[in-house]
């Protein structure tokens, strides 16, 4: 459906105000024959739009951004035109229609505002290739909401066209997402006012950053919050169906702006070993975990111990992404569509998900086992086995209940706490998967700062750099390399050892199997250690 801008004859009698609308800092106020409107710029990519058919909203003079933004205002026949360096808004002078475009003229969305009786509605064109996500957690198997009718009370709606909408006012919002009429989506709410934020990305992550500026950061989440919590109240026993529903709800919640997910292992404490083990695998990558506080016995105790070990290994990685969630508004666990919204095969995957940017997780969510995993573009390494797969394909994995393969994309650095051993402090592991350059920002809670790590191939060598904010030993583990001949820094050629057990700072060895190199670095706080692997 195309919503057109009306011609001059259709609006001339309806317009009450003459000239350009009044501007107060970043807010433009409009008067229409049947009400009023406000358009406030929060950033060059985000604006708040209010359209009311009654009295002007009580909060109409509030300013979100207290610094004047560069906005060009003009008239274009029957429309007002507001332009920033990223987007253009064309608002019909009758207050009935609006068009939002990229600065290069490509349309993002066209709107029609309507009011009748005690209802207000917002109609928008739904492009033929446009898909929609968000509107709250739900156990639906499909992530894409197109073709659905949904009711929600605090909706955040993301479009693959590169924009999102957020409605924060009270009330029950009814969305028809091209269900009744192809090409048209409609929002309906009781009352005389429509108010929402429009975010332009164009990427999903950029939309989340704009959303964070409106909603504010979540509560600080550090090592104390990462520890397992006691469940609140009694819960029903879990099942394979409820485990699937929980994973799907986490992914729908992520697309609705829920940044730090939670998982309750308690319902599965009395389940059979396969179901409990699969639930424990999911629990191992979810930052906020609830579980029984009493020790389990037998096979359940072994499963619980394995889950705790995996969580401990991943803690540096997960806490770094909870920091990113606070700083940038990007969910820790997110569907593939967040980083691959232009890949149609990634749109509706609810049995696998990204944990941060570096890891793809694929838990077994059925009693018979086996996995079909879609790997987006790139080269992927299964972390546990070292098996390498090309992306843009679906692969079969002979996994059993309780398995959850993790895949790292080439060009990533994965920080892992070492396996628990004899009680001595062991170096933090930095796993690098070439052959693309990579970086990782590791959150140091004690310093409220980030250690930075960089790795890149340069000709026939690989260059590794660590800028640690704390004094610590690190083991760089570089995967899928040719036979390494030597490791060196500016000061020296490093000693080669027989194996990992003999390593000391300033030395290196080949990993068992020979296709990975382990290098031990003793970093000083505030230092910059650079080493080179020569092949």
PAPA-616701 format. One record per residue (C-alpha): residue number from 1; x, y, z. Coordinates in pm, whole numbers, padded with zeros to 5 digits. Each point is the difference from the previous one (the first is absolute). Layout:
PAPA-616701
  seq       u       v       w
  NUM       X       Y       Z
...
end
This chain:
PAPA-616701
  seq       u       v       w
    1   00000   00000   00000
    2   00130   00352  -00083
    3  -00115   00288   00221
    4   00015   00311  -00214
    5   00059   00363   00102
    6  -00326   00193  -00066
    7  -00012   00280  -00257
    8  -00035   00365   00097
    9  -00377   00018  -00055
   10  -00063  -00275   00254
   11   00158   00179   00293
   12  -00029   00375  -00055
   13  -00325   00036   00195
   14   00119  -00220   00284
   15   00320   00182   00093
   16  -00035   00255   00280
   17   00357   00116   00044
   18   00188   00212  -00249
   19   00372  -00010  -00070
   20   00247  -00234   00164
   21  -00074  -00180   00328
   22   00132   00134   00329
   23   00336  -00139   00112
   24   00115  -00033   00363
   25   00353  -00144   00010
   26  -00050  -00335  -00182
   27  -00381  -00011   00011
   28  -00223   00117  -00285
   29  -00365   00066   00089
   30  -00285  -00024  -00250
   31  -00364   00108   00014
   32  -00258  -00184  -00210
   33  -00372   00051  -00047
   34  -00069  -00317   00200
   35   00275   00016   00262
   36   00372   00054   00025
   37   00335  -00168  -00039
   38   00360   00007   00118
   39   00316  -00130  -00157
   40   00304   00003   00227
   41   00346  -00098  -00124
   42   00189  -00210   00254
   43   00297  -00055  -00232
   44   00057   00035  -00376
   45  -00132  -00359  -00027
   46  -00286   00004   00254
   47  -00312   00209   00052
   48  -00305  -00010   00225
   49  -00331   00054  -00175
   50  -00323   00099   00180
   51  -00329   00028  -00185
   52  -00303   00089   00210
   53  -00362   00062  -00089
   54  -00074   00154   00340
   55   00183   00245   00221
   56   00376   00025  -00038
   57   00180  -00261   00216
   58   00101   00122   00345
   59   00365  -00089  -00058
   60   00021   00180  -00334
   61   00261   00252   00120
   62   00241  -00262   00139
   63   00333  -00021  -00182
   64   00189  -00327  -00022
   65   00318   00135  -00158
   66   00114   00330   00154
   67   00240   00095  -00278
   68  -00137   00148  -00321
   69   00033  -00240  -00293
   70   00054   00112  -00361
   71  -00342  -00042  -00161
   72  -00097   00172  -00323
   73  -00368   00099  -00013
   74  -00177   00103  -00320
   75  -00331  -00012  -00185
   76  -00053  -00211  -00306
   77  -00349   00080  -00129
   78  -00246  -00204   00208
   79   00270  -00127   00235
   80   00241   00110   00266
   81   00349  -00139  -00054
   82   00242  -00064   00288
   83   00347  -00120  -00089
   84   00302  -00122   00199
   85   00320  -00143  -00136
   86  -00151  -00351   00002
   87  -00376   00018  -00066
   88  -00276   00220  -00139
   89  -00352   00026   00144
   90  -00278   00137  -00219
   91  -00315   00078   00203
   92  -00325   00082  -00175
   93  -00138   00338   00116
   94  -00333  -00160   00089
   95   00175  -00225   00252
   96  -00136  -00310  -00169
   97   00306  -00145  -00175
   98   00377  -00019   00037
   99   00285  -00139  -00208
  100   00344  -00087   00142
  101   00290  -00037  -00242
  102   00373  -00054   00008
  103   00202   00309  -00082
  104   00064  -00142  -00350
  105  -00375  -00008  -00065
  106  -00065  -00372   00048
  107  -00326  -00043   00194
  108   00002  -00160   00346
  109  -00368   00011   00094
  110  -00319   00188  -00089
  111  -00267   00056   00267
  112  -00365   00101   00021
  113  -00149   00126   00329
  114  -00368  -00063   00068
  115  -00245   00059   00285
  116  -00360  -00110   00041
  117  -00222  -00038   00305
  118   00233  -00080   00288
  119   00269  -00163  -00212
  120   00320   00125  -00162
  121   00191  -00191  -00264
  122   00326   00013  -00191
  123   00004  -00160  -00343
  124   00335  -00069  -00165
  125   00107  -00148  -00329
  126   00159  -00345   00032
  127   00244  -00053  -00285
  128  -00010  -00334  -00183
  129   00343  -00102   00137
  130  -00046   00158   00345
  131   00001  -00218   00312
  132  -00092   00091   00359
  133   00134  -00109   00338
  134  -00051   00080   00367
  135  -00326   00091   00183
  136   00098  -00195   00311
  137   00114  -00350   00101
  138  -00210  -00288  -00128
  139   00055  -00372  -00068
  140  -00088   00030  -00370
  141   00211  -00217  -00229
  142   00025   00275  -00263
  143   00198   00312   00083
  144  -00141   00195  -00294
  145  -00334   00154   00103
  146  -00124   00086  -00346
  147  -00347  -00140  -00056
  148  -00081  -00002   00374
  149  -00238   00201   00222
  150   00149   00072   00343
  151  -00104   00191   00313
  152   00261   00142   00236
  153   00040   00277   00258
  154   00351   00140  -00061
  155   00089  -00077  -00358
  156   00335   00024  -00172
  157  -00031  -00092  -00368
  158   00303  -00052  -00224
  159  -00016  -00002  -00380
  160   00258  -00146  -00237
  161  -00045   00317  -00206
  162   00247   00157   00246
  163  -00221   00170   00257
  164  -00192  -00072   00320
  165  -00287   00149   00202
  166  -00044   00018   00375
  167  -00331   00082   00172
  168   00057   00073   00369
  169  -00338   00144   00100
  170  -00249  -00205   00206
  171  -00272  -00201  -00165
  172  -00062  -00315  -00202
  173   00143   00024  -00350
  174  -00151  -00215  -00273
  175   00225  -00073  -00297
  176  -00112  -00147  -00330
  177   00321  -00073  -00190
  178  -00129  -00050  -00354
  179  -00239  -00269   00127
  180  -00328   00153  -00116
  181   00139   00177  -00304
  182   00330  -00079  -00174
  183   00219   00305  -00020
  184  -00159   00174   00298
  185   00074  -00011   00372
  186  -00227   00170   00248
  187   00038   00100   00363
  188  -00314   00078   00201
  189  -00025   00136   00355
  190  -00282   00146   00208
  191   00012   00374   00057
  192   00065   00325  -00181
  193   00381  -00011  -00024
  194   00264  -00190  -00194
  195   00356   00034   00124
  196   00306  -00195  -00103
  197   00373   00018  -00067
  198   00136  -00067  -00347
  199   00356  -00137  -00016
  200   00206  -00019  -00317
  201   00295  -00243   00010
  202   00042  -00108  -00267
  203   00153  -00307   00170
  204  -00171  -00187   00283
  205   00281   00086   00243
  206  -00026   00370  -00081
  207  -00375  -00016   00065
  208   00071  -00157   00341
  209   00244   00281   00081
  210  -00263   00262  -00080
  211  -00253  -00190   00212
  212   00237  -00006   00299
  213   00015   00381  -00005
  214  -00377   00003   00065
  215  -00043  -00287   00245
  216   00326   00035   00194
  217   00255  -00265   00092
  218  -00100  -00311   00197
  219   00120  -00050   00355
  220   00373  -00066   00030
  221   00078  -00368  -00053
  222   00334  -00122   00135
  223   00153  -00317   00143
  224  -00232   00002   00304
  225  -00308   00011  -00224
  226   00146  -00280  -00213
  227  -00009  -00244   00293
  228  -00286  -00250   00014
  229  -00309   00130   00184
  230  -00263  -00183   00201
  231  -00331  -00038  -00187
  232  -00289   00220   00109
  233  -00291  -00223   00103
  234  -00110  -00337  -00130
  235   00001  -00088  -00368
  236  -00158  -00271  -00213
  237   00212  -00284  -00134
  238   00169   00073  -00330
  239  -00035  -00188  -00328
  240   00159   00002  -00344
  241  -00286   00224  -00112
  242   00059   00249   00282
  243   00375   00006  -00073
  244  -00070   00086  -00364
  245  -00250   00266   00111
  246   00255   00154   00236
  247   00270   00026  -00268
  248  -00246   00152  -00246
  249  -00123   00249   00260
  250   00359   00110   00067
  251   00052   00066  -00371
  252  -00330   00186  -00046
  253   00084   00193   00317
  254   00338   00099  -00141
  255  -00166   00149  -00309
  256  -00231   00187   00238
  257   00286   00169   00184
  258   00056  -00243   00289
  259   00375   00020   00039
  260   00108  -00241   00275
  261  -00205  -00322  -00013
  262  -00074  -00234   00286
  263  -00060  -00373   00026
  264  -00139  -00220   00278
  265   00149  -00350   00018
  266  -00226  -00097   00293
  267  -00286  -00150  -00209
  268   00246  -00253  -00147
  269   00163  -00115   00325
  270  -00216  -00315   00012
  271  -00002  -00062  -00376
  272   00169  -00292  -00172
  273   00372   00036  -00062
  274  -00032   00099  -00367
  275  -00248   00282   00062
  276   00186   00125   00307
  277   00330  -00003  -00190
  278  -00148   00195  -00292
  279  -00152   00256   00235
  280   00336   00028   00180
  281   00172   00071  -00332
  282  -00237   00291  -00064
  283   00053   00115   00359
  284   00376   00009  -00053
  285  -00021   00294  -00245
  286  -00280   00205   00163
  287   00140   00275   00224
  288  -00275   00003   00265
  289  -00058  -00354   00127
  290  -00235  -00143   00263
  291   00055  -00355   00123
  292  -00070  -00221   00306
  293   00232   00091   00285
  294   00003  -00348   00150
  295   00263  -00231  -00146
  296  -00131  -00255  -00247
  297   00103  -00363   00013
  298   00113  -00265  -00248
  299  -00013   00081  -00371
  300  -00169   00332   00072
  301   00299   00107   00212
  302   00237  -00079  -00288
  303  -00214   00202  -00240
  304  -00014   00292   00243
  305   00377  -00010   00044
  306   00053   00004  -00376
  307  -00232   00298  -00036
  308   00189   00192   00267
  309   00331  -00076  -00174
  310  -00131   00128  -00334
  311  -00138   00317   00160
  312   00331   00059   00171
  313   00188  -00042  -00330
  314  -00230   00248  -00174
  315  -00028   00253   00284
  316   00262   00249  -00135
  317  -00169  -00009  -00339
  318  -00356   00032   00131
  319   00080   00280   00243
  320   00165   00195  -00282
  321  -00324  -00023  -00195
  322  -00214   00103   00296
  323   00221   00310   00006
  324  -00073   00054  -00370
  325  -00371  -00041   00073
  326   00022   00286   00251
  327   00214   00220  -00224
  328  -00154  -00066  -00342
  329  -00337  -00164   00065
  330   00075  -00318  -00197
  331  -00141  -00320   00160
  332   00251  -00258   00128
  333  -00190  -00287  -00163
  334  -00151   00088  -00333
  335  -00152  -00167  -00309
  336   00208  -00033  -00315
  337  -00205   00280  -00156
  338   00180   00261   00217
  339   00321  -00037  -00198
  340  -00149  -00158  -00316
  341  -00328   00184  -00065
  342   00074  -00012  -00374
  343   00025  -00381  -00004
  344  -00348  -00151  -00058
  345   00115  -00338   00137
  346   00090   00162   00333
  347  -00332   00174   00066
  348  -00197  -00273   00177
  349   00261  -00209   00182
  350  -00126  -00061   00354
  351   00200  -00316   00080
  352   00337   00173  -00021
  353   00124   00343   00101
  354   00300   00225   00034
  355   00163   00051   00338
  356   00169   00335  -00050
  357   00166   00054  -00336
  358   00245  -00290   00005
  359  -00199  -00312   00091
  360  -00290  -00183  -00162
  361  -00174  -00246   00236
  362  -00215  -00290  -00117
  363  -00153  -00193   00293
  364  -00170  -00335  -00044
  365  -00367   00071   00073
  366  -00160  -00338  -00069
  367   00028  -00342   00165
  368   00116  -00186  -00313
  369   00305   00223  -00042
  370   00155   00108  -00327
  371   00036   00356  -00129
  372  -00049   00192  -00320
  373   00198   00321   00044
  374   00003   00294  -00239
  375   00336   00180  -00010
  376  -00012   00355  -00143
  377   00271   00140  -00224
  378   00358  -00053   00114
  379   00215  -00297   00099
  380  -00101  -00166   00326
  381   00191  -00220   00245
  382  -00178  -00233   00240
  383   00181   00096   00318
  384  -00003  -00342   00169
  385   00117  -00206  -00299
  386   00188   00247  -00221
  387  -00210  -00102  -00302
  388  -00021   00275  -00263
  389  -00310   00082  -00206
  390  -00075   00248  -00276
  391  -00287   00237   00064
  392  -00322   00066  -00194
  393  -00101  -00364   00040
  394  -00193  -00229   00233
  395   00203  -00282   00150
  396  -00095  -00320   00184
  397   00156  -00073   00339
  398  -00032  -00341   00165
  399  -00065   00155   00341
  400  -00176  -00171   00289
  401  -00224   00152   00270
  402   00222   00205   00227
  403   00225   00121  -00281
  404   00024   00362  -00111
  405   00264   00058  -00267
  406   00158   00345   00006
  407   00135   00143  -00325
  408   00251   00286  -00025
  409   00018   00200  -00321
  410   00339   00064  -00159
  411   00138   00340   00090
  412  -00098  -00016   00368
  413   00175  -00007   00337
  414  -00175  -00208   00265
  415   00113   00052   00364
  416  -00048  -00307   00219
  417   00083  -00061   00361
  418   00228  -00309   00016
  419  -00137  -00339   00100
  420   00006  -00051   00375
  421   00310  -00195   00094
  422   00218  -00043   00304
  423  -00099   00328   00164
  424   00290   00208  -00133
  425  -00091   00318  -00186
  426   00019  -00068  -00373
  427   00023   00251  -00286
  428  -00312   00134  -00164
  429  -00033  -00153  -00347
  430  -00042   00215  -00311
  431  -00109  -00225  -00288
  432   00056   00160  -00340
  433  -00157  -00145  -00313
  434   00178   00138  -00311
  435   00031   00091  -00277
  436  -00179   00334   00039
  437   00108   00271   00239
  438  -00177   00004   00338
  439  -00032   00201   00318
  440  -00165  -00049   00337
  441  -00071   00241   00283
  442   00010  -00188   00332
  443  -00188   00159   00289
  444   00215   00039   00312
  445  -00251   00050   00278
  446   00265   00094   00259
  447   00114   00289  -00220
  448  -00335   00082  -00163
  449   00198   00000  -00323
  450   00071  -00218  -00303
  451   00312  -00198  -00087
  452   00049  -00007  -00375
  453   00129  -00284  -00214
  454   00077   00005  -00371
  455   00110  -00270  -00242
  456   00062   00009  -00373
  457   00191  -00182  -00275
  458   00264   00218  -00163
  459   00153  -00174  -00300
  460   00160  -00325   00120
  461  -00029   00085   00370
  462  -00273   00053   00258
  463   00023   00298   00231
  464  -00151  -00019   00351
  465  -00040   00303   00225
  466  -00127   00027   00356
  467  -00072   00326   00182
  468  -00095  -00125   00343
  469  -00140   00230   00268
  470   00106  -00247   00271
  471   00308  -00209   00062
  472  -00079  -00349  -00121
  473   00140  -00297  -00189
  474  -00167  -00084  -00331
  475   00018  -00302  -00226
  476  -00056   00092  -00362
  477  -00133  -00308  -00181
  478   00016   00054  -00377
  479  -00199  -00261  -00193
  480   00031  -00138  -00354
  481   00356   00115  -00063
  482   00277  -00140  -00218
  483   00295  -00151   00186
  484   00138   00282   00215
  485   00379   00049  -00026
  486   00052   00260   00268
  487  -00161   00258   00226
  488   00171   00332   00059
  489  -00041   00350   00137
  490   00216   00308  -00038
  491   00222  -00111   00287
  492   00052  -00368  -00068
  493  -00081  -00329  -00166
  494  -00226  -00196   00236
  495   00086  -00349   00124
  496  -00189  -00296  -00140
  497  -00123  -00255   00254
  498  -00107  -00362  -00043
  499  -00360   00059   00107
  500  -00242   00215   00202
  501   00113  -00147   00335
  502   00351   00143  -00050
  503  -00109   00351  -00100
  504   00120   00308   00185
  505  -00039   00367  -00091
  506   00207   00073  -00308
  507  -00030  -00347  -00153
  508  -00222  -00190  -00243
  509  -00093  -00348  -00116
  510  -00210  -00184  -00255
  511  -00335  -00127   00122
  512  -00061  -00376  -00021
  513  -00087  -00067  -00364
  514   00239   00266  -00125
  515  -00242   00240  -00172
  516  -00014   00251   00288
  517   00265   00205   00179
  518  -00010   00092   00371
  519   00202   00303   00112
  520   00029   00115   00362
  521   00021   00373   00065
  522   00050   00170   00336
  523  -00176   00337  -00040
  524   00060   00296   00226
  525  -00279   00243   00086
  526  -00013   00273  -00262
  527   00260  -00171  -00217
  528  -00008  -00082  -00370
  529   00139  -00347  -00083
  530   00048  -00081  -00369
  531   00119  -00340  -00121
  532   00036  -00149  -00346
  533  -00052  -00359  -00116
  534   00221  -00091  -00296
  535  -00091  -00293  -00227
end
